[in-house]
Amino acid sequence: MKNKSFGQRLSSPFKPRESQLRSEPSASDTEAGTAESTQNREVHVQGSPRIPEKDVAEQRPVLAFPMKVEVDPRQRQMELLKKQLRELQEEVKQYEREVERSRSAPRDEEEEDISSLITLVNKANPLPPVKQPEAPPLSSLLSAFLPLAKPINLPTPPPDEPEKPLPSHEPIELDDPLPYLQLFTSFSYDSEMGVTGDARGQVHTVNMHSPASLLHLGFQMTADSATQTVSKLEVLSLSPWASHELGAYIKQRAAENDVSAVCWATESYYDLAVKRANCWARCYKGFSRLLNDSTASKTAEASRKAKHGKGPQQAVPSSSNFEEEAEEVSGIGHELAGKEQDGHPVSKAELMRGLGRESIVFRSKEVLFKVAWRIQFDWTGEAESVVNVGVALPGVWREADDRGSFKKIPATFDRLVEEMGVFEAIKTMVGLLFT
């Protein structure tokens, strides 16, 4: 009994012990216990074989203390995977039950109880955690107790304004774009439109008129309305004085259906042709004695009548080409400054006599001086001036020219044209050769 009670008290290290002290056994109890244990030991020895001391030690009560058992990581990972597999299988079963319920239940009862489905979906796709606002620092909280601390109103952000559309590169739509287009040309246009046998074909008959009707061009253009292309271009009419230089070029470009080049070449040619005719008219006025032809005599006579008031004064065209006192004439290999007016206006009749004329000849008994002014076109249709001279002198003069000055007349004339213009260059050379 004594050993049993002692083992029960030591069976658990966490079991509270009795606070009362155990009383010591009396001498009689001690003797009785000793005799009993001796008797039991003798009986055990007589009835059974001898037990080794090791077995006796094993039979003693063992104290139970908690021990830390190490678990294999692979075993732990396997248990975790099995747990996840069971959860996934359970979710699949729930989805199957919801699908089966939605198929079998009537439409009126579909929206009755969907809380379980919502919970299942939220479990599969959890929302990201909401970031809690950070607590203000302790220093800012303490500063609120200061007497000068005032609440600061944070500026409110401006309201979001709708973004303005970016500016477009497309042309601005106008109610009447014709006045704006006429700023880039001095010509006037009129057209008539018809249709062809094909439903998509359109025929445009266009007439171009220069200021004061000095130049006229008419052409017919057939366009395909579906493809917005010109299928045929034909020149119908052209002023006779421009047919030699301008007619050949625009017919060539019309064969290529290039209507832009035809119109641009006509306008640029007209500008240079007027400058050239203006130069010839001034030469007729200033050097009529050296121009022994009918045109020069008629021009000189008309100038004298206009000067003395014996004849009707011709009206001056209102084109801007006659109002400019200094204009630049482009040329091949030259920048020809055409200062072709000396302040005296040129009448329309005088101008018409010089339109289309490519050269002029100054003649005396000994000297012949020819000035040629031709107009050509580049690949874009821009008109360009080509001015050159030729001179015929007596043989005696050439023999007496030891320094070869007469051979330098063409180069000298080109230099004068670049510096002063065509008329001033002619005036200078005439003064040197016909004195």
Sequence and secondary structure as in RCSB ss.txt:
>XXXX:A:sequence
MKNKSFGQRLSSPFKPRESQLRSEPSASDTEAGTAESTQNREVHVQGSPRIPEKDVAEQRPVLAFPMKVEVDPRQ
RQMELLKKQLRELQEEVKQYEREVERSRSAPRDEEEEDISSLITLVNKANPLPPVKQPEAPPLSSLLSAFLPLAK
PINLPTPPPDEPEKPLPSHEPIELDDPLPYLQLFTSFSYDSEMGVTGDARGQVHTVNMHSPASLLHLGFQMTADS
ATQTVSKLEVLSLSPWASHELGAYIKQRAAENDVSAVCWATESYYDLAVKRANCWARCYKGFSRLLNDSTASKTA
EASRKAKHGKGPQQAVPSSSNFEEEAEEVSGIGHELAGKEQDGHPVSKAELMRGLGRESIVFRSKEVLFKVAWRI
QFDWTGEAESVVNVGVALPGVWREADDRGSFKKIPATFDRLVEEMGVFEAIKTMVGLLFT
>XXXX:A:secstr
 HHHHHHHHTS TTS   SS      HHHHHHHHHHHHHHHHHHHHHS    HHHHHHTS            HHH
HHHHHHHHHHHHHHHHHHHHHHHHHHHHHS GGGTTT  HHHHHHHHHHS            HHHHHHTTSTT  
                   S    S  HHHHGGG S EEEEEEEE SSTTEEEEEEEEE GGG  EEEEEEEEET
TTTEEEEEEEEEE GGGIIIIIHHHHHHHHTT HHHHHHHHHHHHHHHHHHHHHHHHHHHH GGG  SHHHHHHH
HHHHHHHHT S        GGGT S EEEEBSS EEEE   SS    HHHHHHHTT  EEEEE SS EEEEEEEE
EE TTS EEEEEEEEEE  HHHHHH TT  GGGHHHHHHHHHHHH HHHHHHHHHHHH  
